Amino acid sequence: MTYFTCFFLDNEKDIIVDLYKDLDKLFFILSTPNHATGNLIRNLAKACKVPLSQDVEGKFIIKGEVPCYIDGNNEESYSFRLGETEVASIYPDGSVDVKAGIPAIAKTLMSQTKDFRLDLDKTIFKTYVRKDLKFRGDLHTHMNGNLPGDILIALGIYHQIRYPLYYVKKLDIKLTDAQWEKVNAQREKVARQFISSGLQGKYLDRRINDNTFINFADLILNNLDNAEMNIVKIRGSLAVIKDGQAVFTNLEKVYLYRYVFCKGKESEDKIELQRIDQIPDEDVKRALKQMLKDKENPAYCGNTIFQDKLLWIARNYKKQGVYYAEISDTTLVKKYESLEMLRQVHEVMPEIYQETGVMLRFLAAMRRIPLTIVKDAVTPANYLEQNLEVLKATALDPYVAGCDFVGEEINDIITLKPAFKEIVKIASKDPSFVIRVHAGENDSQKDNIAHSIACVKDSLAPGQKMPRMRLGHGLYTYSPTSKKGREVLKQLKENNVVLEFQITSNVRLNNLNSLEHHPLKQYLKQGIMCVQGTDGAALYGTNSIDEELSLEKMLSLSEADLKLMKDAETKIIEESQKAYSDKKAAFTQLLAGRDLEEVLLEKMKAVKISKRLDKGDPKIDANQELKEQISEITWDRLPVVLLGGSFNTENRSTKITAKGKEQLDALLDYLSPEDACFVIGHKFAGYEKYLLDHNDKGFRIYAVVPALITKKEADKIKSSGVQVRVSTEAQGMGIYKSFNYEIFERRPSMVVAFDGNSAAANLIQEAKNGKGFSEIYVWSHSKTLQQKAKSLHGYVHTFDEENPIVKAIGKLQQEIADKLNSKKK
């Protein structure tokens, strides 16, 4: 057999169909090489009712013959099918017409579990939608999550960006001997600058490697023997994890990988861009060739990386049939960076619009909590005041449609109410100004939808109309039949608030584990305006068309439902296009021939938020207050993470039961203090308190606490006698990230989960994703955590009075022992 061609069943190029010819017969091999667990291909084979085979390396594949057909014109074509679905037509000239695919949401759910149970019609979709129902906007997306990895890789080559040695090593990128010699020589020079830094060990290595670079064009074009695998690894780093759901920590890390390209700096050591035709990836090659053509176009020849990013975002949208997008970006609230961004937007957007017909506008994004993933970043205490100072000016620009509160939803938005007062003042001068809040994305803050509306309403001046308001995600609030739920629906309708839905990101970021109770149809039925976004499509392997198909198929939306969404979107786009025209005229008059930067700097007026943003008791530094109790988790005992008190929503407490206490008593009796220690959260409530009160055998207990705590919390922790690990996160709902870093990524562990909301679900997902093997046990009486457990079938064990935890642990340990013994034999 000779190799013929290949195609992919998904946007991320994870599901590959290789085609081979033998005389006039065509054969296929379907593989999923980027998915290590094998869950994806096993579940796909099961859904399609086809047998699995193994390749020479022992990896699972699906293989078979592609039948040939002759049409009425006596022309041949081959039809590739999965189940009853025609997926692709393959023609003798090697061209492939892909008619159906596997959306990112189905791929994630298949990767997540050992027992996938969705029907085939929710697994493989025909890739078309009715023209009159096709969504034409992307009203919820993020600047640096928008472009597919292949386009970013092509941009990296074209602009010859600096690629850090840290990522070369982290991703195991293969360099030639000559490239290693050159980069190591540069590393020696960089290392000399850190002799007096005070850094040691891995921290010193990381800093040196972060500041040692290779020209990315050199990495690819002068290393073609390794280019195919290197591109696959780099592409994989630019999307959230493959084998299952991610959590917010993973998303933040992906953004760091993307910043290398999206905020890239050009290498000083340029090379000739040659041997383009030898790049093994067709999409990277095609994009790079177009970029080289653009260099001959006067409109684009001087483009910066940012301007090329805008150009390719617009081209990507045009390809999807989208002609209006509002992109959230934190740059627009940074003083000098915002001015440079807007200058570049004004320079290039008219030409981009002329070519593509796509209008790009922006939402100035402010973080609801400071970013902690960048270790050396220092966020000033008055960062929101600084953001608002800049927003007062940038909001005048016609390309700025409004503002956005972004970041992981682990705090009550009501704590930021003083900031809304300033935002509403801006909206009073611009009726088109959009106020968007990320709210209801997870179940940790069920008041956030209502509180977001209240923050705006309560800030209105006498007689001021309600500004345009949108809520991103809107998944979680109170039951619509409850008193609070009915009030939320009333507020949404009365204030014309628009809800934005992004189903793929909800699933891939572990915020949606069951599709049965998705609220979209209920909102549409109640007359709430709802639209679709992508949330930064490329991060999640989706696009506008796949997202619409996913909403339709996964949630069983009718044509009437889709039309309601289409009408809401059309209304917003028409209003926004008019707003752009009106603001452009006003902005031109404001500038009056003066420089944009000069005028906007004059408009940046200092903002003072008189009322303290944090409600409740003042916070103190846990590192200082608890320094006598801080201790590394011992390495000579198995950490047992107990969930049942600290990982609930702020206003919800865990109720311990007699049956639950029996299970915990049995666990304490079964485990030995010489072999195990316990790790809990910071609230010391529910089953955590029971553990502390009944620790008769003297288990060592560690508490992971937020970086900022109240005096009352500090006193409780001090009097408990526990040892402490202080998280980098200031918010209690974010400390699950530290469990991942301290335990799940580094060592074996056990998780025993009695209760919790989204933070507990995130911690369980981190335990499953971690490099260290974790035994995970979930109490069957916890409704919220059982949804998580079901989505991780084969990785999570349920316990209750009929299946006691001690029995479940013993059974698993016996299974592990049997496997080890069989391997020895």
N, C-alpha and C positions, 0 to 999 in steps of 0.2 A: 504493500500500500504506500502511496505517496501523499505527503501533506498537501491539502487543497486550500483551505482558508479557516478562519475562525470567526465567531461572534460571541457576544455576551448577553446574558439574560437579565443583567442588572446594571444600574448606573455606575457602580463602584468597580466593575470588572472583576467581581468575586466569583461569579458563576460562568465558567468558560465552556463553550462548545467548540471543540476542535474537530475539523472535518478532514477525512482522508478518502482518496479515490483508489479504487482497484478496478482497472478497465472502465466500464461504464457504471459501476456500482459506487455508492457513496456511503461512508460509515462515519459515525460520530462517537466521540468520547467526551462526556460531560464531567467536569471536575470542579472542585472548590478549594484550590490550593492555599488560599489565605485564611481558611477556617480550620484551626488545629484540632478542635474537639471531634470533628466528623458529624456533629449533630445536623448541620445544614443539609448535607447530601443524604444522610440517612432519612431524615424527615421528608425531604423532597422525593426520594425514591418511594417512600411509604405512601405519600399523598398521590403520587402518579401511578402507583401499583406497578412498578417496574423493578427488576432485580438489580442488586448491587454487584459489582465486580471489584477486583483490586488490581492496581497497576504493579509494576515491578518493584516499587518501593513499599508496597503493602498499603497504599492509601486507597480509600474508596473512590470508585468512579462508576458512572452509568454509561453503558455503551450499547450500540446497536446499529442497525442499518437504517438509512434514510430512504424511503421509497421514492421512485421516480414516476412522474405523471406526464402525459402528453395532452395538451389542450386542443381546442378546435382548429388552431392554426398549425398543428403538428409541431409545436414548440415544446421542448422538454423543460421541466423544472422539478426540483426535489422538495418534498414537504416534510419539515421537521415538526413533530407533534409531541406534546407531553400530556398524558391523559387523553381527553377528547379535544384538547385545545390545539389549534394550528399556531405554532409559535413563529415559524419563519419559512419563507420560500427561498430556496437556493438555486441559482441559475448556473448553466454551464460555463459562463464567463467568470465565475467567482464572486459575482455580486450577491448580496444577501438582503432580503427584505424582511426585517424583523417586525412581526405583527402583534406580538404579545411579550410580556416580560414579568419578572418577579419584582414587585416593589420593595423598597427598603424595609417597610414595616413588616411584611410577611417574612422577609429574609431574617430580620432580627428575631422574630418570634420563633422561627425554625431553629436558629442558632442557639437560642436560650435554653431550650428544653430537650429532654430525651424522649418526650412523648407529645409531639405536635398534633393538635386536634382540629385545626381549622379546615373547612372544606376547600376543595381544589379551586372553586370559583373565587375564593378569597386569598388564593396563593399565587395564581397566575392570571394576570389581567390582560385583556386586549388593550392595546395602547392607543385608544382614540376616544374622544368625547364628542357629543353633539355640538355643532358649531354655535348654535344660539345659546347653549348653556356653558360654553367655554369661559373660564375665568380669565380676565385680561389684566389683572393687577397682582402685585405682591405687596401687600400692605403691612406685612410683618416679616422683616428680614434684617440681617446684620451685616455690616460692611465686610468684615474679614472672614465671614463664613459663606460668602456667596458663590465664589468661583470654584469650579471643579479642580481637583488636584492636577489633572493633565494641563490645564491652562496655566496654573501657577508654576508648574515645572517648566513649561515653555517660556513664560515670562522670566523665570530665573535664568534660563540660558540666554535669552535675548538681551536682557539687561546685565548679564554677567555679574549676578549678585554675589556677595560674600556668604559662604555657607560655613557655619561654625564647626570646628573639629568636634565639639561636644556631641553634636547630632550625628556626625559621621560615625563616632564610636557607639553612641546610643542605639543607632539603627543597624549597626554592623554593615555599613557601606563599604564595599570593596574598592580600594584604590590600587593603582599601579605602583610598582616599586618607586618609579620616578616621582609620582605624586606624594607618596609617603615621605620620601627623602626631603622634598621641598617643604611640606607642611610641618615636618618635625624640626627642620631648621628654623622655620618661623616661630614654632612653639618655644624653642630655646630662647629666642629674643624676647618673646612675650613674658616668659617666666622670670627674666631678670627684673622686670618692672614690679614684680610682686614679692621681691626678697624681703622687704620691710613691711609687708601687709599685715603680718600677724596671723594670717590664715595658715592652716595646716591640713595634712591628709587629704581626704576627698574634697573638702571645701576649697583648698588651694588648687587641686587638679581641676575642679569644675570651673573656677574662675579663669584659670589659664586657658582651658579648652574652649570656654565661651568667647574668648578674645583672640583665638587663633582661627584663621579662615582659609578656605580654599575657594578659588573662583568656581562657581557652580557650572559655568559653561565648560571649563576645563574638566571638572569632575565627570561630566557626561560625555562630551565630544572627544576627549582624549583618553577615554576609557571605555570604548564601545564594546569590548568583550564582556564587561560586567554591567553594561548600561541597562539591559533588560531587567535584571534582578534588582539593581539599584533603584530604578524607576518604580518598580512594584513596591519596594520598601518605603520609599519617600512618599508615594501616593497613599499608602496605608497610614502613614503618620499624620496625614492631613484630614482624616475623618475619624469619628469616634470608633471605639473598639469594635471588632468584628463578631466575636463569639458571644453574643448576648447583649444585654442592656448595659449602658454606661451610667455613670452618675455625674454630678456637676464637676467633680474634681477632674474626671477624664476630659470633659469639655474644655476646662481651663487649660489643661496641658496641650490639647490639640491646638488651641488658639496660639500657644507659644510656638509650636511648630509652624503654624501658618504665618505668624508675624515675620519669620525669616524671609518669606516671599512678599507678603502684603506690605510690609514696612521695610523692604529690603534696601540695602545700601550697595552701590555698585563697587566691584572690586577695582583696586588700583592697577592690578596686574592683568590687563586685558589680553585676550587671544583672538585669532581670526576665527570667525564662525564658519567652519568648514565641515564637510562630511555630514551635512544635515540629512541627506537621503539615507544614511546608514543608521539613523536613530530607530531602534526596534519597535517603538510604540507609534502606531499610525496617528493617533489623536494628538500626541505631543508634536510629532513631525508636522502634521497639517497646520496646527496653530502657529508653530514657529515659522513656517514658510509664509503664512499670512502676515506675521509680525515683520518679517523682512520686507515684504511688499509694502506694508504701511510706512516703512522708513522712507520710501520714495514718494509718499503722499505728503504734500506741503501741510495739510491739516494735522497730520500726526507725527511728522518726522522728528519733532522736538519733544515728544511726549515723555513725561516722567513715568516712573513705575506706577504711581498713583493714577495718572491720567490714562495709562494703558489698562489699568485695572478697571476704571470706569468704562472704557471702550468695550472691553470684553464682557463686563457685566451686562451692558446694553445688548451686545451681540447675542449673548446667551439667552437673554429674555426674548429677543426677537425670534430666535429659533423655537422658543416655547410658545410663541403667540401672546406674550405679555408686553403691553405697551406703557404701563405706568407702575412705578415702584417707589416706595418710601423706605429708605435704608437707615437704620439706626447706627449712630457712630459717636463714640465718646470724644473724638477729636474736636467736635464742635463746641465743647465746653472748656477747652484748654486755650489759654489766652493767645499765644502767638501761633501755635499749631493750627488753630481754627482759621486764622486769617490767611495763612498759606494754603490751607485746603480750599477755602472758598475762592482764592485767586486762581488756583489751578482748575477748579470746577468751571468758573466763568470763561476761562481760556478755551476749554476743550468741549464743553457740553453742547454748544450750538452745532458744532460739526458732528458730534456723536448723534444728536437728535436728527440731523439732516440725513445721516446714513441709515439709521436704524428705525426712526420713528418712535423710539422709546424715551419717555421722560423719566429721568431719575431725580428724585428729591430726597431730603434727608430729615431725620429726627435727631435732635441734639440729645445724646444719651447721658444720663447721670446715674452713677452707681448707688443703689440703695444701701449697700454696705461697702466698705473699702475692700479692694482686691488684695488677697493674701497669697496667691500662687507665686507672684514675683517676690522672691525672698528679700531682695535689697530695696524694693520700692517702699518709700516712706510716704504715707498718705497724711497730709496735714489735717489737724482736727477741724479746721474750718473749710474743708474741701468743697462742701456744698455751697457755701457762701461764695467761694471763688468760681464755682461752676455757674452760679446764677448771675454773677457779675458779667461773665462772658456771654451767657445766653441772652441777656438784655440787648446785646449788640447783634449777635449772629442771627437772632430771630427776625431781624429786619430784612435779611437776604431772601430773595424770592425762591432760592433753592432749598431753604430751610422751611419745612412744613410745620414743624412743631417740636415737642420734646418727648422724652421717654425716660422712665425709671427702669433700669435694667439690673441684672444680677440675680443670684440665687435667692429665692423667696423664703428666707428664714427669719425675717423680722416683720412685725406688724407695720404696714405702711402709715398708720396713724402717727407713728413716732416722727415722721417726716412732714407732718402737717404745716409747720411754719414755713417750709420751703415752698409749699403749694401756694401760700399767700402771695409770694413773689411771682410765681408762674402765672397765676390768675391775673395779676396786674399786667403782665405782658399780653395775655389773651384779650384783656379789655381794650387794648389798642389795635388788635388784629383779630377780627372775628373769624378768620380762617385758621387760626393757630390751633394745632391739634395737641391735646394733652393725653399721652398714652402712658399707662402703667402696666407692667407685668404683674398680673394678679390672678390668683386661683390656679397657678401652675401645678401646685402640689397641695396635699391635704393638711399641711402643717399650720396654715393660717387661713381658716375658713371665713374669717371676717374681712379678708383683704379686698374682696370685690365691693362689699358695702362700704368699707372704710375708704377705699379709693374715691368713690363717688362723694362721700361725705367730706373728704379733704378738699375737693374742688368746690362743692356747694357751699360749705361753711366759710370759704375764703372769698366769695363773691362780694363785690361792693354793692351797696343799695341800688337796686334797679338793673344791675348787670345781668345779662342773659347767660345761661349756661354755655360754656365754650364747647367746641367739638371735643368729644372724649371717646377714647377707645381703650379697651382692656385686652391685653395680650394673654391668650390661653383660656382663661375663664372656665377651667375644668371643675374646680372645687368650690362649693359654697354649701349652704345649708339646704336640706331637702326642700323642694318647691312646695310641699304640702305643709311644712312647718310655718310657724308665725314669722320667724326670721327669714325663711326662704321666700315666703310671699312678699315680704317687704323688699327683699333684694330685687325680685322681678318687677315690682312696682317702680322702684328707683331706676332700674335699667330702662324701662319703657318711658317713664315721665321725662327723663333727661336725655333721651335719644342716644344712649350709650351703645357703642358698637363693640361686639365681641369678636376677637380674632382667633381662629383655630388652626393649629399646626399638629396634626395627628401623628406624623412620623417622628418629629422631635419629642413629642410626649412619650411615645413608646421607647424610643432609643435612649432617652434620658431617665428612664425608670420612674416616670411620673404617671404612667398609665399601664396597669398590668392586666386589666380586664376591659374589653371593648363593650361589654353588655350594658354598662351604666353610663356610657358617654352622654353628656347632657345636650349635645347639639340639636337633635331633633326636638327635644323638649323646649329649648329656647326658641326655635323657629316656630313651633306651634303656638307659643305665647306672644308672637309678634316682635321678638327681639331681633334687631339687625345683627346678622352674623356674616363674617367674611373669612376667606382663607388667607393664610400666609405660609411661608416656608421655613421661617426661623433661621435662615442661613442654610439653604438647601444642600449645599455641597458637604456640609458637616455630617449630614445624615443620609447621604446617598440618594436624595430625592430631587425632584424638580416640580415646577408648577403643575404639569400634566399628571405626573405620578401622584402628587398630593391630592388633586381633585379626584382621581380614580380611587385613591385609598379612602377618602371620605365617603365617596359614593358606595363602594363595595363593602368596606369594613363596617360601616354604620347603616347600611341598607337605606341610603337616602333615595327618595323618589325624585322624579323630574320636577315636581312641584317644589320640593325642598331645595333643589339645586337652583331653581329659578328665583326663589326668595333670596338666596345668597348672591346670585348674579345681579339681581336688581339693586341690592344694597351696595355691592361693589361698584356698579355703574354710577350710582348716585354719588358716591364718594369720589370717584375718579373725575367726574364732570365738575364737581365743586372744587376739587383740588387743581384742576387745570385752569379754571377761572381764577382761583386764588393766585396761582403763579403769575398769570398775566397782570392782575391788579397789583401784586407786590412788585413785579418787575418795573412797572411804570412808576410806582412810588419810590422805588429804590434808585432808579435813574435820576429822578428829581432830587432825591436826598444827596446823591453823590455830586450832582451839578458839576461834573467834569473833574472832581477831585479823586484822589487815589482811594480805593476801597479800604485799604489798611488804615489810612489816616482817619477816615470818617468813622469806622467801626471802633477804633481805639478811643475816640472821643465819646462814643456811646457806652463804653464799658464803665459803669458806675458801681462803686463799691456797695455791696449788700451786707447788711448786718441783721442776722436772725436773732432777735432779742431773746426769744424763748428757747430754752434748752431743748434739743431734739429728743433726747432720751427721756422716757417717762419713768417714774418710779424712783427707787433709791439710787444714789450716785454709785458709779462703778469704780473699783480699785484694781490695781495690777496684781493678778494672781501669782505671777512669778515672784514678786516681792513679798506679798502677804503670806504665801504658803511655802517659802523657800526652805523651811526646815523639814517639810514633808516630801519635797520633790525627790523622786528616785526612779531610775530606769527600771522597767519591768524585767524581773529576773529571768535569766535564760535557762535556769535549771528546772523550770516548772512549765507545764502546759497552760497558756492563758485561756481561761473560760470567760467569755464575754457574756454578761447577763443583761438582757434587755427587759425592762419592766418597771419604768418609772421616769427615766430621764429623756425618753425619745418620743414623747407625746406632743400634741399641739400645746401651746402655752396655757390654754384654759381647760385642759382635760387632764384628769388624774387617773392613774391606774388603780382599779379596785381589785385587791387580792382576794382570792377565794380559798375555801378550805381544800378544794381539789388541787388548786395550784400550789398551795403550801405543802401538800403531801408530796407532790412531784419534786419540789425544791428540797424538802427534807431528805427524800430518797437520794437525790443527787449529792447532797452534802455527806450523807452516810457512805455513798459509793466511792466518792473521790477521796484521795489522800492529800493532806496538806504538803507532804514531801514531793508530790508529783504534779500538783495543780495549784494555780492561783486564780483569783477572780479579778475581772476588770469591769467596772461599772461607770455610769455617767455621773453627773455632778449634783443631781437633785436629791439623791438619797430618799426616794419615795417608792411606794409600791413594793415590789419584790426585792428591790435593792435594799430598802430599809429592813425587810424581813431577813435578808442575808446578814446584814450588819448586826441585827439583834440576836441572831441564832448561830453565830459563828463560834460554836462551842469547841470545835476542833482546832481553831486557830489558823484558818486559811489566811494567807497574805492577800490583802485586797487593795487594788489600785483604783483610783478614780481619775478619769480624764475630765478636766475642767476647762471652761472657756478662759481665754486670756484676760477677760474682764469679768469680775464678779462683784456682788454686793458684799457689804460688811457682814450681813446676816448669813449669807452663803459661806463666807470665809470662816465665820465662827463655827458653823455647823460642820464644815470639813475638818477644821482643827480638832474639834472635840471628838470626832469619830475615830481618830487614830489611823485612818487609811493613809496609804502612800499615794503620791500625786504625780500625774503627768499633765503638764499645761499645754493646751492646744494653741496653735497659731490663730485659731478662729476666735473672734470676740463674742460671737453669738452661740448660745447653747445648741440651737438646731444645726449648727455647722460642725460640731465636734466629731461627727462620724468620720470626717476626713482624717482625723488624727488616729483613729483606730486602724484605718487602712495603712497609714504610714508606719505606725508603731508595731502593728501586729500582722495584718493580712498580707502585706507585701514582703514580709521578712521571715515568717516562721509559721509552723503549724499551730492550729488553734481550734477552739470549739466555741460555737455561738449557741446560746440557749435563750430563745426569744419568747417571752410571755405576752408582751404588749408593745404597742408603739404605732406611730403614724409614718409619714414619709421619711423622717430621719432614720427610723428603724429599718424601713424597707431599703433605704440607701445603704445602711450599714450591712444588711444581709447581702445585698448585691455586691458590695465591695469584698465581702468575705468569699463569695463565689468567684469573683474575678481575680482575686489576689494570687500571687505567685506561691505563697505558702498554703498547703492544703488545710482547709477548714471544714470541720464537721458542723453542720448547721441543723438545729432542731427548733421547730416552731410549734407553739401551743395551739392545739386544734380549735380552742375556744376563742382565739383572737381573729375576729372577722377581717380586720384590716390586713393583718399579716398573712392570713391564709391565701389572699389573692396573690401576694408575692410568692408564697410557697408553691402555689399551683403553676405559676409561670416559670418556676425553676424545677419542674418535675425531674427527678433523678439526681438532684443536687441538694435537696432539702428534705429532711425527715420530720414527719409530724408526730407529736407525742400528746398523750392525754391519759385519763385513768384506764382506758381499755388497752392502750399501747404505751405503757410507762416509759419514761425517758431512760431509766437505767436499762430496761430491756432493749430499747432501741440502740443505745450506745453499745451494749454487749453484742447485739446482732451485727452491727457495722464492724466492730473490732474483729469479730470472728470471720466476716467476709474478707477483710483486709488480710488477716492471717492466712486464710485459705489461698488467696491469690498469691501471696508471697511464697507459700509452700509449693504451690503448683509451678511457680517460676523456677524454684530451686531444683525441682524434679526434672 
